[in-house]
Amino acid sequence: MDELDYRFLCELAAQLRVDSVRAAAAAGSGHPTSSMSAAELMAVLLARQLRVDVENPADPANDHLVFSKGHASPLLYAMLKAMGVVSDEELLTFRRRGSRLEGHPTPDVPFVDVATGSLGFGLPVGVGLALAARRLDRLPNHVWVLCGDSELAEGSMWEAFEHAGHEGLNNLTVIVDVNRLGQRGPTRHGWDLAAYAARLGAFGWHTIEIDGHDPGQIDFALADARATRRRPTAIIARTCKGRGVSAVEDREGKHGKPLADAEQALGELGGPRSLTVPMTPPASQGVPYRYADGPLVLPKYELGEEVATRTAFGEALAALGTARGDVVALDGEVADSTKLETFAEAHPERFFEFYIAEQQMVAAATGMQARGWTPYVATFAAFLTRAYDFVRMAAVSRAGLCLVGSHGGVSIGEDGPSQMGLEDLAAFRAVHGSTVLYPCDANQTARLVADMAGLEGIRYLRTTRGETPVIYGPDEEFPVGGCKVLRTGGQATIVAAGVTVHEALAAADLLAGDGVSVTVIDAYSVKPLDSPELVAMATATGRVVTVEDHWPEGGLGDAVLSALAENPVPVRKLAVARMPGSAGSAEQLRDAGIDRTAIREAVLAMLP
Amino acid sequence: MDELDYRFLCELAAQLRVDSVRAAAAAGSGHPTSSMSAAELMAVLLARQLRVDVENPADPANDHLVFSKGHASPLLYAMLKAMGVVSDEELLTFRRRGSRLEGHPTPDVPFVDVATGSLGFGLPVGVGLALAARRLDRLPNHVWVLCGDSELAEGSMWEAFEHAGHEGLNNLTVIVDVNRLGQRGPTRHGWDLAAYAARLGAFGWHTIEIDGHDPGQIDFALADARATRRRPTAIIARTCKGRGVSAVEDREGKHGKPLADAEQALGELGGPRSLTVPMTPPASQGVPYRYADGPLVLPKYELGEEVATRTAFGEALAALGTARGDVVALDGEVADSTKLETFAEAHPERFFEFYIAEQQMVAAATGMQARGWTPYVATFAAFLTRAYDFVRMAAVSRAGLCLVGSHGGVSIGEDGPSQMGLEDLAAFRAVHGSTVLYPCDANQTARLVADMAGLEGIRYLRTTRGETPVIYGPDEEFPVGGCKVLRTGGQATIVAAGVTVHEALAAADLLAGDGVSVTVIDAYSVKPLDSPELVAMATATGRVVTVEDHWPEGGLGDAVLSALAENPVPVRKLAVARMPGSAGSAEQLRDAGIDRTAIREAVLAMLP
């Protein structure tokens, strides 16, 4: 690096700082001090290492940059201004209504793959981007992740460090902005760079400790990171929060607020600049590898056959993998239970084992979908709750994910409540733009597993551990947002899904013996629910019983009530109201009051 | 250790193995091979290091033993049999309906503090137990945690390793049962004990690598662990899954199932024994330290004053801390935002900083409540989703926790959706036995913050970032399960909570101008909801509008629908239906369609 380069980098860093201060000042809120600490780090990255085609943010050969410390968004937007992607005028719309420059970045902004702002999310997504580049796209682009030091307290970061270290992802570089100060006060390790280096080194990373305000050291470290083989690199940079402005530099209590005297600060920083960085495009055209598509030959199951829906999921996903080359599968070390194993056997090169690290698994899927892949993520429904924040952030990222939770409900039997997904329908209904599916038989499962690939947003499908009888033919269609009316009777409507469909059918038989005729609805599409059909049937029968293998709150019953809200009829909800223990599957359904007997009693009690 | 001791320990280990096999065989399910790998580890711990009063499981001086690998429950129950706590007859009720010996342990079992079975939960709880012993109870008892090797992939474990290492919790010992095989196949690191030791060493732990089937090495390591100063100890033990039975020893595909030929296995293990271990009681009487109780002097706010409910929370909790010596507070490095800082200033010795590690924070609270403390945990509502699985497991643990989520809803304004709790009401409603509170003003907040300490189970309270007017006097009561009827009118009922209460009141004024009289209900107790009052008001007015700063699913609207399910009237739900961006607080409420104008329009649209 010659003197001219050096001076340019210093000026560029000053500009990034100035623009961060200006953006936050214009907004009246934001995180300028968290931006100022990383100004040199990002200036050097921008000018000397980041390879992107400014005209084509979607170029698959582009490097990726993830701001895991999403609150440093002013710095990111200042970089985009220096790249010529965002105008100065737009920069000053930061945090205003209607501006794409939100308080925390989202993919509405060019060159942003995912939303960040929940700390500990960006790096695991970066691992997914790097895995996609290395093992799927087979492209040489590099993934750069800017992390805060506070953020390293999050366990999800260590899931990522472990996964990347073990995979030897040398196309991934983490830049840790060790500015010593968290939101509330000093971080656990302060400026003890060695504490971070020791930890990361033990996790298999190449580590470089530098002065994060020295362009020369930064330049050397970034080049070293890109050139490092077989290992990911962590650049651990000592920085000052609020660097460059004496009123805030390295001071507590200055997090997350604009500078009190922006004019004075801009003076101290030498005033605005209007540098534009001539970005280096990727070295080669990026043509990502894609697996061939083939015919879709879904498994077919005989009527009356007893098949677990988790088994049908595995077989259907394997078939879908043959049909669609973009389908990939991610496992949390339970593929033998979820039956994702069937996909792994058919398509080993598109199967990713994440061991028991659900957050990293969901984040990696989020990274992969950003690169155009269609990820299916499977673990026990209960254990997907471990990644609930990441699913939330995937929704904010406008990501498309297929999540499959097995072992739904008390029907799993002896393993007990720690293994039972009993809040999953509520949790996933409450994800923005989500689809929630809950099939009751193998053919229905196969069809929904295939169809969910074509949807958008977060899609969740719940499977059942035990075997259930096949009640639909293999050619039946199950449109998302539809339902199936399995029996028609005039005195009540029973709405069930998954395992309780079979109990509802049995209850209808019992009730027929009582001289009571009921309608039975299979609400396999819990969200969106088939409101018109439900309203019609509920109105026609005058009363509804809902029955679900789930806690009473937020699941099927509440979904049905919501569908009927403006056209109400009396509804009785049957759900799991007590904490289960160990017991057989049938015993569990009985104890929970969601079996055929309980349904029959509920209907009889509602009759006039 | 003399020859006699050695032989006894070998026999005891054999008995634990035999009983694990017998229990799983009787149940027809379970995890005997995961139990067999740790038989010597637990035999030596039981006979030589675990200090408990068998007659008094509640003795505060007892050591604690946490099976973080909860699926090894047969081994735990076999230990309890060897302790004389569980009879052989009861052992064979394993996993049967009604037995307290469930598939995964729960606190229904003596000497079990928390439910385990979701991997990665037990160790962070152990950190909480050790913190409680050291910094609260001030007792010298020791916390022993048995972990699996697969489990070390969970990020929550590294939150725990970091926290315990940094605190120097030498009263905590982790025993890692490195049996090389996870559920699906080999673990990431296999028998590379050094890989684990390097990581743990970097995190500040004393590490000991041993042969986990050698009683002599185990005994040395356990004694060393207890004697180690200033650092927690990790005993990293090389073991064989299914040890002792050739049909399963170190074989894949043998996880989570009873041995195919239990008779043959028992023969190979030398058949049943009936050893009883004379347990060593704690050295001294355990009288835990307790802070003095004092008078409860809650803050009082003037009618009409503008105060953020998060501010009232902080001030009320500080007052509650003075009144109740058992109250402790846990922060996720956002105490300045949640206002937990006010408690920290008043009671620094009962304030715990967990940095940005929400899972460890919730788990530590779960450990502390097991020792009789009353923990309040606070972070942004959005970030509590990071710990959702741990809240779920706390409920299975029958734990009492007070969780407080700040920055609920779009009303936070410019920070954008990553920081908005918009699914929290749904998520926490769907926790078994939970209470969900959402106050709208400062006096109501103060009262609810104090009252929630007296409840059981998981209690969640949502606070608001911005200021809201005080509408209740300081002496008003807010019983949990109640509501407040703020206006009475005949044409519709508006049900609101938190920030939307103020919008509902304003809408009522606008509607009065339209000549429409409405009832306004403040549903501060979202769960349990005041069903009788709601039914009465809804029936009297014939129509209901619900309005909430939350996604449409699973929150207040669904709760109201559920309350009215069997006595329905038409309900229109107003909630946040689109993904928000950045904007001012009032703009956000307007854009989301949950402000006074939207409420007015909804009521007018429902009128005949």
HADDOCK unambig.tbl for C-alpha pairs under 7 A between the chains (distance, minus, plus):
assign (segid A and resid 95 and name CA) (segid B and resid 414 and name CA) 5.60 0.50 0.50
assign (segid A and resid 95 and name CA) (segid B and resid 582 and name CA) 5.14 0.50 0.50
assign (segid A and resid 95 and name CA) (segid B and resid 583 and name CA) 6.41 0.50 0.50
assign (segid A and resid 96 and name CA) (segid B and resid 582 and name CA) 5.98 0.50 0.50
assign (segid A and resid 96 and name CA) (segid B and resid 583 and name CA) 5.34 0.50 0.50
assign (segid A and resid 97 and name CA) (segid B and resid 582 and name CA) 5.53 0.50 0.50
assign (segid A and resid 97 and name CA) (segid B and resid 583 and name CA) 4.19 0.50 0.50
assign (segid A and resid 102 and name CA) (segid B and resid 416 and name CA) 6.37 0.50 0.50
assign (segid A and resid 102 and name CA) (segid B and resid 581 and name CA) 6.35 0.50 0.50
assign (segid A and resid 102 and name CA) (segid B and resid 582 and name CA) 5.20 0.50 0.50
assign (segid A and resid 103 and name CA) (segid B and resid 414 and name CA) 6.01 0.50 0.50
assign (segid A and resid 103 and name CA) (segid B and resid 415 and name CA) 4.52 0.50 0.50
assign (segid A and resid 103 and name CA) (segid B and resid 416 and name CA) 5.59 0.50 0.50
assign (segid A and resid 103 and name CA) (segid B and resid 582 and name CA) 6.19 0.50 0.50
assign (segid A and resid 104 and name CA) (segid B and resid 415 and name CA) 6.59 0.50 0.50
assign (segid A and resid 104 and name CA) (segid B and resid 416 and name CA) 6.43 0.50 0.50
assign (segid A and resid 117 and name CA) (segid B and resid 418 and name CA) 5.50 0.50 0.50
assign (segid A and resid 117 and name CA) (segid B and resid 419 and name CA) 6.95 0.50 0.50
assign (segid A and resid 118 and name CA) (segid B and resid 418 and name CA) 6.14 0.50 0.50
assign (segid A and resid 150 and name CA) (segid B and resid 356 and name CA) 6.73 0.50 0.50
assign (segid A and resid 151 and name CA) (segid B and resid 356 and name CA) 6.47 0.50 0.50
assign (segid A and resid 153 and name CA) (segid B and resid 159 and name CA) 6.34 0.50 0.50
assign (segid A and resid 153 and name CA) (segid B and resid 355 and name CA) 6.40 0.50 0.50
assign (segid A and resid 153 and name CA) (segid B and resid 356 and name CA) 5.39 0.50 0.50
assign (segid A and resid 153 and name CA) (segid B and resid 357 and name CA) 5.58 0.50 0.50
assign (segid A and resid 154 and name CA) (segid B and resid 159 and name CA) 6.43 0.50 0.50
assign (segid A and resid 154 and name CA) (segid B and resid 356 and name CA) 5.77 0.50 0.50
assign (segid A and resid 154 and name CA) (segid B and resid 357 and name CA) 4.87 0.50 0.50
assign (segid A and resid 155 and name CA) (segid B and resid 155 and name CA) 3.70 0.50 0.50
assign (segid A and resid 155 and name CA) (segid B and resid 156 and name CA) 5.01 0.50 0.50
assign (segid A and resid 155 and name CA) (segid B and resid 158 and name CA) 5.66 0.50 0.50
assign (segid A and resid 155 and name CA) (segid B and resid 159 and name CA) 5.10 0.50 0.50
assign (segid A and resid 155 and name CA) (segid B and resid 357 and name CA) 6.78 0.50 0.50
assign (segid A and resid 156 and name CA) (segid B and resid 155 and name CA) 5.01 0.50 0.50
assign (segid A and resid 158 and name CA) (segid B and resid 155 and name CA) 5.64 0.50 0.50
assign (segid A and resid 158 and name CA) (segid B and resid 158 and name CA) 6.65 0.50 0.50
assign (segid A and resid 159 and name CA) (segid B and resid 153 and name CA) 6.35 0.50 0.50
assign (segid A and resid 159 and name CA) (segid B and resid 154 and name CA) 6.42 0.50 0.50
assign (segid A and resid 159 and name CA) (segid B and resid 155 and name CA) 5.09 0.50 0.50
assign (segid A and resid 183 and name CA) (segid B and resid 333 and name CA) 6.62 0.50 0.50
assign (segid A and resid 183 and name CA) (segid B and resid 334 and name CA) 6.41 0.50 0.50
assign (segid A and resid 184 and name CA) (segid B and resid 333 and name CA) 5.76 0.50 0.50
assign (segid A and resid 184 and name CA) (segid B and resid 334 and name CA) 5.85 0.50 0.50
assign (segid A and resid 184 and name CA) (segid B and resid 335 and name CA) 6.62 0.50 0.50
assign (segid A and resid 184 and name CA) (segid B and resid 336 and name CA) 5.97 0.50 0.50
assign (segid A and resid 198 and name CA) (segid B and resid 202 and name CA) 5.52 0.50 0.50
assign (segid A and resid 199 and name CA) (segid B and resid 199 and name CA) 6.43 0.50 0.50
assign (segid A and resid 199 and name CA) (segid B and resid 202 and name CA) 5.02 0.50 0.50
assign (segid A and resid 199 and name CA) (segid B and resid 203 and name CA) 6.44 0.50 0.50
assign (segid A and resid 202 and name CA) (segid B and resid 198 and name CA) 5.51 0.50 0.50
assign (segid A and resid 202 and name CA) (segid B and resid 199 and name CA) 5.01 0.50 0.50
assign (segid A and resid 202 and name CA) (segid B and resid 202 and name CA) 6.76 0.50 0.50
assign (segid A and resid 203 and name CA) (segid B and resid 199 and name CA) 6.45 0.50 0.50
assign (segid A and resid 333 and name CA) (segid B and resid 183 and name CA) 6.64 0.50 0.50
assign (segid A and resid 333 and name CA) (segid B and resid 184 and name CA) 5.76 0.50 0.50
assign (segid A and resid 334 and name CA) (segid B and resid 183 and name CA) 6.42 0.50 0.50
assign (segid A and resid 334 and name CA) (segid B and resid 184 and name CA) 5.87 0.50 0.50
assign (segid A and resid 335 and name CA) (segid B and resid 184 and name CA) 6.65 0.50 0.50
assign (segid A and resid 336 and name CA) (segid B and resid 184 and name CA) 6.02 0.50 0.50
assign (segid A and resid 355 and name CA) (segid B and resid 153 and name CA) 6.38 0.50 0.50
assign (segid A and resid 356 and name CA) (segid B and resid 150 and name CA) 6.73 0.50 0.50
assign (segid A and resid 356 and name CA) (segid B and resid 151 and name CA) 6.48 0.50 0.50
assign (segid A and resid 356 and name CA) (segid B and resid 153 and name CA) 5.38 0.50 0.50
assign (segid A and resid 356 and name CA) (segid B and resid 154 and name CA) 5.76 0.50 0.50
assign (segid A and resid 357 and name CA) (segid B and resid 153 and name CA) 5.60 0.50 0.50
assign (segid A and resid 357 and name CA) (segid B and resid 154 and name CA) 4.87 0.50 0.50
assign (segid A and resid 357 and name CA) (segid B and resid 155 and name CA) 6.77 0.50 0.50
assign (segid A and resid 383 and name CA) (segid B and resid 389 and name CA) 6.99 0.50 0.50
assign (segid A and resid 385 and name CA) (segid B and resid 388 and name CA) 5.88 0.50 0.50
assign (segid A and resid 385 and name CA) (segid B and resid 389 and name CA) 4.94 0.50 0.50
assign (segid A and resid 386 and name CA) (segid B and resid 387 and name CA) 6.84 0.50 0.50
assign (segid A and resid 386 and name CA) (segid B and resid 388 and name CA) 6.27 0.50 0.50
assign (segid A and resid 386 and name CA) (segid B and resid 389 and name CA) 4.80 0.50 0.50
assign (segid A and resid 387 and name CA) (segid B and resid 386 and name CA) 6.85 0.50 0.50
assign (segid A and resid 388 and name CA) (segid B and resid 385 and name CA) 5.88 0.50 0.50
assign (segid A and resid 388 and name CA) (segid B and resid 386 and name CA) 6.28 0.50 0.50
assign (segid A and resid 388 and name CA) (segid B and resid 388 and name CA) 6.70 0.50 0.50
assign (segid A and resid 389 and name CA) (segid B and resid 383 and name CA) 6.98 0.50 0.50
assign (segid A and resid 389 and name CA) (segid B and resid 385 and name CA) 4.95 0.50 0.50
assign (segid A and resid 389 and name CA) (segid B and resid 386 and name CA) 4.79 0.50 0.50
assign (segid A and resid 393 and name CA) (segid B and resid 418 and name CA) 6.62 0.50 0.50
assign (segid A and resid 396 and name CA) (segid B and resid 417 and name CA) 6.82 0.50 0.50
assign (segid A and resid 396 and name CA) (segid B and resid 418 and name CA) 6.80 0.50 0.50
assign (segid A and resid 414 and name CA) (segid B and resid 95 and name CA) 5.56 0.50 0.50
assign (segid A and resid 414 and name CA) (segid B and resid 103 and name CA) 6.02 0.50 0.50
assign (segid A and resid 415 and name CA) (segid B and resid 103 and name CA) 4.53 0.50 0.50
assign (segid A and resid 415 and name CA) (segid B and resid 104 and name CA) 6.59 0.50 0.50
assign (segid A and resid 416 and name CA) (segid B and resid 102 and name CA) 6.38 0.50 0.50
assign (segid A and resid 416 and name CA) (segid B and resid 103 and name CA) 5.61 0.50 0.50
assign (segid A and resid 416 and name CA) (segid B and resid 104 and name CA) 6.44 0.50 0.50
assign (segid A and resid 417 and name CA) (segid B and resid 396 and name CA) 6.83 0.50 0.50
assign (segid A and resid 418 and name CA) (segid B and resid 117 and name CA) 5.51 0.50 0.50
assign (segid A and resid 418 and name CA) (segid B and resid 118 and name CA) 6.17 0.50 0.50
assign (segid A and resid 418 and name CA) (segid B and resid 393 and name CA) 6.63 0.50 0.50
assign (segid A and resid 418 and name CA) (segid B and resid 396 and name CA) 6.80 0.50 0.50
assign (segid A and resid 419 and name CA) (segid B and resid 117 and name CA) 6.95 0.50 0.50
assign (segid A and resid 423 and name CA) (segid B and resid 430 and name CA) 5.52 0.50 0.50
assign (segid A and resid 426 and name CA) (segid B and resid 426 and name CA) 6.39 0.50 0.50
assign (segid A and resid 426 and name CA) (segid B and resid 427 and name CA) 6.69 0.50 0.50
assign (segid A and resid 426 and name CA) (segid B and resid 430 and name CA) 6.57 0.50 0.50
assign (segid A and resid 426 and name CA) (segid B and resid 554 and name CA) 6.25 0.50 0.50
assign (segid A and resid 427 and name CA) (segid B and resid 426 and name CA) 6.70 0.50 0.50
assign (segid A and resid 427 and name CA) (segid B and resid 427 and name CA) 5.49 0.50 0.50
assign (segid A and resid 429 and name CA) (segid B and resid 553 and name CA) 6.04 0.50 0.50
assign (segid A and resid 430 and name CA) (segid B and resid 423 and name CA) 5.52 0.50 0.50
assign (segid A and resid 430 and name CA) (segid B and resid 426 and name CA) 6.57 0.50 0.50
assign (segid A and resid 430 and name CA) (segid B and resid 551 and name CA) 6.25 0.50 0.50
assign (segid A and resid 430 and name CA) (segid B and resid 553 and name CA) 5.08 0.50 0.50
assign (segid A and resid 430 and name CA) (segid B and resid 554 and name CA) 6.44 0.50 0.50
assign (segid A and resid 551 and name CA) (segid B and resid 430 and name CA) 6.24 0.50 0.50
assign (segid A and resid 553 and name CA) (segid B and resid 429 and name CA) 6.05 0.50 0.50
assign (segid A and resid 553 and name CA) (segid B and resid 430 and name CA) 5.08 0.50 0.50
assign (segid A and resid 553 and name CA) (segid B and resid 554 and name CA) 6.84 0.50 0.50
assign (segid A and resid 554 and name CA) (segid B and resid 426 and name CA) 6.25 0.50 0.50
assign (segid A and resid 554 and name CA) (segid B and resid 430 and name CA) 6.44 0.50 0.50
assign (segid A and resid 554 and name CA) (segid B and resid 553 and name CA) 6.85 0.50 0.50
assign (segid A and resid 554 and name CA) (segid B and resid 554 and name CA) 4.24 0.50 0.50
assign (segid A and resid 558 and name CA) (segid B and resid 558 and name CA) 5.75 0.50 0.50
assign (segid A and resid 558 and name CA) (segid B and resid 562 and name CA) 6.53 0.50 0.50
assign (segid A and resid 561 and name CA) (segid B and resid 561 and name CA) 6.11 0.50 0.50
assign (segid A and resid 561 and name CA) (segid B and resid 562 and name CA) 6.97 0.50 0.50
assign (segid A and resid 562 and name CA) (segid B and resid 558 and name CA) 6.52 0.50 0.50
assign (segid A and resid 562 and name CA) (segid B and resid 561 and name CA) 6.96 0.50 0.50
assign (segid A and resid 565 and name CA) (segid B and resid 570 and name CA) 5.72 0.50 0.50
assign (segid A and resid 565 and name CA) (segid B and resid 571 and name CA) 5.04 0.50 0.50
assign (segid A and resid 565 and name CA) (segid B and resid 572 and name CA) 6.57 0.50 0.50
assign (segid A and resid 566 and name CA) (segid B and resid 570 and name CA) 4.47 0.50 0.50
assign (segid A and resid 566 and name CA) (segid B and resid 571 and name CA) 5.27 0.50 0.50
assign (segid A and resid 566 and name CA) (segid B and resid 572 and name CA) 6.26 0.50 0.50
assign (segid A and resid 567 and name CA) (segid B and resid 570 and name CA) 6.07 0.50 0.50
assign (segid A and resid 568 and name CA) (segid B and resid 568 and name CA) 5.83 0.50 0.50
assign (segid A and resid 568 and name CA) (segid B and resid 569 and name CA) 6.22 0.50 0.50
assign (segid A and resid 568 and name CA) (segid B and resid 570 and name CA) 5.89 0.50 0.50
assign (segid A and resid 569 and name CA) (segid B and resid 568 and name CA) 6.22 0.50 0.50
assign (segid A and resid 570 and name CA) (segid B and resid 565 and name CA) 5.72 0.50 0.50
assign (segid A and resid 570 and name CA) (segid B and resid 566 and name CA) 4.47 0.50 0.50
assign (segid A and resid 570 and name CA) (segid B and resid 567 and name CA) 6.07 0.50 0.50
assign (segid A and resid 570 and name CA) (segid B and resid 568 and name CA) 5.88 0.50 0.50
assign (segid A and resid 571 and name CA) (segid B and resid 565 and name CA) 5.03 0.50 0.50
assign (segid A and resid 571 and name CA) (segid B and resid 566 and name CA) 5.28 0.50 0.50
assign (segid A and resid 572 and name CA) (segid B and resid 565 and name CA) 6.57 0.50 0.50
assign (segid A and resid 572 and name CA) (segid B and resid 566 and name CA) 6.25 0.50 0.50
assign (segid A and resid 581 and name CA) (segid B and resid 102 and name CA) 6.37 0.50 0.50
assign (segid A and resid 582 and name CA) (segid B and resid 95 and name CA) 5.11 0.50 0.50
assign (segid A and resid 582 and name CA) (segid B and resid 96 and name CA) 5.97 0.50 0.50
assign (segid A and resid 582 and name CA) (segid B and resid 97 and name CA) 5.50 0.50 0.50
assign (segid A and resid 582 and name CA) (segid B and resid 102 and name CA) 5.21 0.50 0.50
assign (segid A and resid 582 and name CA) (segid B and resid 103 and name CA) 6.21 0.50 0.50
assign (segid A and resid 583 and name CA) (segid B and resid 95 and name CA) 6.40 0.50 0.50
assign (segid A and resid 583 and name CA) (segid B and resid 96 and name CA) 5.33 0.50 0.50
assign (segid A and resid 583 and name CA) (segid B and resid 97 and name CA) 4.18 0.50 0.50
